[in-house]
């Protein structure tokens, strides 16, 4: 015979409601909970990096966090979001070795709606090491500019800024002069950005107008970036100036060549100061940017991009970055 009404576990008689989840025995008056609470102490410590590391380091998908159906996909997604929020919001303690540091700068833009936002990326490299430590990025509205760069650099702790002796960047207009005036840092300009800008106007068709001039400009710039002989340097500099003045040279290529000659010493700082072990490109920051684009390709809001980029960098703090070793021909 089925029992239609619940009985008290103590006396086995009828019960009455005593709140939402409690019942009272009509005979002895004792109360009990119909759905018992989880026993044991409440969980205080939670692992914030487990779910984030599985996504950003082991290339898991969020649906794979359900552990074969042991946890629902919705619960796994919420746990991942909780880990992401906690990891990106907790304070970060920076421990950077080395008495002298190289500052590597790069900015990458994203578009949200009709507005452009710039993600400012900064890395620090000890001069006697072959790796960099990437700091938390900063997202600002608008195009990359010197004012925002100086504000972002002011946020670096003073104890770290005092050890910086030189900066490496892709040549934002006016940034090198401001860094030297404000912080006393010379600048090494990126070779890759210079050569890729020239490559756009080099052309591939044999019948292209000024094909020989374009080719000579590119080859002369490549040699000037590496040559050590001062006599040959002066000869090639005059040659590049003569080639850029040719009417068959495109206007944009002429501007790039003259800009290169104006900032000639900034492109060759890695040769003038070999003891600093400087990289001559910002390639490591391009790797950081591609990592962010890989794991956060469909971010729809600036706040989400800031949170995701901080979490990605904190799970990949060190990147390989070797200095440029000059090899004579």
N, C-alpha and C positions, 0 to 999 in steps of 0.2 A: 504494500500500500504506500503510495507516494505521500510525502509530507508536504502539505499545502502551505503551511505557515512556519516561519523560522522559529526555533526554540532557543532559549538561552543555553550556552555551553556549561554554565555552572549548575543550574537546577533542572534544566530541560523543560521549562514552562514557557508560556508566551512572553513576548517582549514588547516594549513600547519604544517609540522614537525618543532619542535624547540628543537632538542636534542633527547635523547633516549626515555624518557617517557613524554616529554612536547609537547604541541601543542600551536600554535598561531592563534588567530582569524584574518582572512583576512580583517575584517572591522574596528575593534577598536584597534587591535594590542595587546590585553591582552593575557597572557599566562596562562596555567593551566596544572596540572599533570593528566594523564589519569588513573594512579593507585596511589591513594592517600596514603601517608605515615601514619603509625600508629600515632595517636594523643597522646599527653601527654608527660610527662617527661620520659627520658630513665631510665630503671631500673638500679639502682646502687647496692642495697643490694640484694644478692641472698642467699637463705637458702641452706647451703652446707651439712647439716646433715640429711635433711628430707629423701632423697632417700637412703642414706647409712644406716640410722637407720631402715628403712623398710626392707632392705635386711638382715642386720646383727643382728637385735634385734627382729624383728617380723617374720622372716623366709619367707619373700616374695621372689618370683622369679622376675627377671628383666621384664619378659613379663607382670607381674601383675601390673607394674607401669604405664601402659597405661590408667588406670582408666576406664576400660570398653569400650575402643575404643575412648575415648575423645582425647587421644594422641597416635600417631603411636608407634609401638614397637621400631622402629629405633630411634625416638625422645626420648623415655623413656630410651633407652640404652645410648644415648649420654648424657642425663642429669645425669644419674647415674655415667658415667665415669668422667664427669666434677666435680660432687660432690666428687668422690673418689680422684681425683687429688688434688682438693683444700684442702680437709680435711687432706690428708697425707703430704702436702707441707707447710701448715701454721705452724708458730711457736707454741710450746706448753708451757704453763705456769704451772709449777709444784707447787702445794700447799700441802705439806706433814706435818701433825701434828706430835708432839712428839719430845722430846729432844734426845731420843735414838732410833735408828733404827736397824732393822735386814735386812741384804742383802741376798736375795735368788737368786741363779744362776742356770741356766740350758741351755744346748745347744742342738739343734735339727738339724739334717742334712737333706738335700734334694739333689737329683741328677738331674742335667740338662745336657743332653747329656751323656758324659763320665766323667764329672767333678763333684766333691762333693762340696757343699756349706753348711755352718753352720750358723744357725740363733741363735744368742746369745740373750737370754731372761733374763731380770733382773726385780726383784720386790723388793719393800721396805715395811717393816712391822713395825709399831710402836710397842714397846714391851708391851704397855698397851692396844692394840687394837687387834681385831680378824679379821682383813682384811689386804690385801696388795694392793698397788698401782703399777701397771705394767708400766714400762718405755717403750719408743719406742724401738723395737728390732733393732739389727744391723746384717746385713748379710755380711759374709766374705767368701772368696773363700778358700777351703781346709778343712781339718778335724779340729775338736775342739782342740785347743792347748792353752798353758799358755800365750804365747806372745800376741795372739789376745785378750784373756780375759783381760789382763792388759791394752791393748789399749782401749778396750771398757769401762773398769771401769774408765780410766782417763777422758773419755768424760762426766762423771757425774759431775754436778756442785759441786764446792768445798764446798759450804754451806751445801749441802746434805751429801757429803762424810765425813765431819767432825763429823756428828751425828751418823754414822754407827759404831757399836761396835762389831759386829760379822757377819759372813757369813755362809750360809747354801748352800751346793752343793752336787753333786753326787760323788765327790771324783776324780776329774781330776788329773792325776798324776802330782805332783809338784805344784799344784795351792795353796794348804793350806800353804806350806812353803813360797811361794812368797807373799801371802797375809799378812802373819804375819810379814815378813821381810820388806815389802814395806809400808804397811798400818797399821800394828799393830792389824790386825783382827784375832782372833782365828776362827777355822772352825768347824762347826757341819756337820758331814757326814750323808748322806741319808741312813736310814735303809732299805728302800724298795729295792734300787738297790743292796744292799748286800745280802738280803734274796732271791731276785729273781735270782741272780747269783748262789747261792748255790742250789736253787731249780732245776736248770737245770741238776745238777749232782746227785740229790737225788735218782732218779729212782723210778719206780713203780712196776716192776716185783719182785715177792718174791724170785725168783731164781737168782736175780742179784748178781754178785760177790761183796762182801763187803757191802751188803745191810745194815747190822747192824751198820757198821762203818759210812756209809754215814748218816744214820738216827741220830746217836749219835752226829755227827758233827753239823748238822742243829739244833738239840734241844739245844745243849750246847751254840751255838752262840745266839740263841733266849733268853736264860736265862741270858747270860752275858750282853746283851743289856739293861736289866732291873734291875738286882740284885743290891742291895745297900750294903750288908754286905761285908766288905773288906776280911774277912777270907774266905767266900764262893767264892768271886771273884778270889782270888789266887788259890783256889782249882780247880775251873772250868777252869781257864787259863792253869794250868798244865795239866789238863785232855784234853783240846782241842789240846795242843801241842803234847801230847802223841798219840791222835787219828789221827792227821794229819801226824805223822811219820809212821803210819802203812802202810805196803806195799799194803794192799787192798784198801786204800784210793786213789781215782783218782788224778792224778798229778795236774789238774786244780783246784780241790777242795782244795788240800793241799796249793796251792799258795794263794787262796782266804782266807783261814783260817789264814795263816801266815801274810798276808797283814792286816787282821783285828786285829791281836794281835799287830802289829807294830803301828797302828793308833788307838789303843784302846781308848785313852782319847778323840779323836775327835768324836767317835761314842757316847760317854757318856757325852758330854758337856751339854746336856739338863738337866741331873741329877745334874751335878756339879754346874750349874748356874741356879737354878729354877726361880730366879727373872727376868730373861731375857724372859721368856715365849716363848721358842724356839720350833718350829716344828721340828720333827726328820726325816722328809722326804721333798722332793721337789715336793710333789704331786700337789700343787697349780700350779706349772709351767707345769706339765704334762697336767693339765686342760686347761691352756692357749694354749699349743701346739695342743691339740686335737680340740680346738675351731678354730684355724687357719686352721688345716687340714679339718675341717668340712665345712668351708665357702670358702676355696680356695683349692679345691682338684685337679684342673686341670690347675695349673699355669705352664706356659711353659718357662718363663724367670726369671732370678734372680731379674731384676728390678721390674717386676710385683709382685713377692713374697714380696719384700720389701715394695712396696706401699700398697698391700692388708693387710699385717700383721700389718702395722702401723694403718691403718684405722680400722681394727677389734679391736685392743687393745684400741684405743681412744674411741670407742663406748662401750667398756666394761672395764672401767678403774679399778674398784674395784672387788676383788675376796675374798671370805671368806677364812680365814686361821687361824685356832686356834692353840695355843701352846699345847704341849704335857703335860697333867696332869698325874703325876705318881700316880698310885693306888697300894698300897701294897697288896700282896696276902693274 
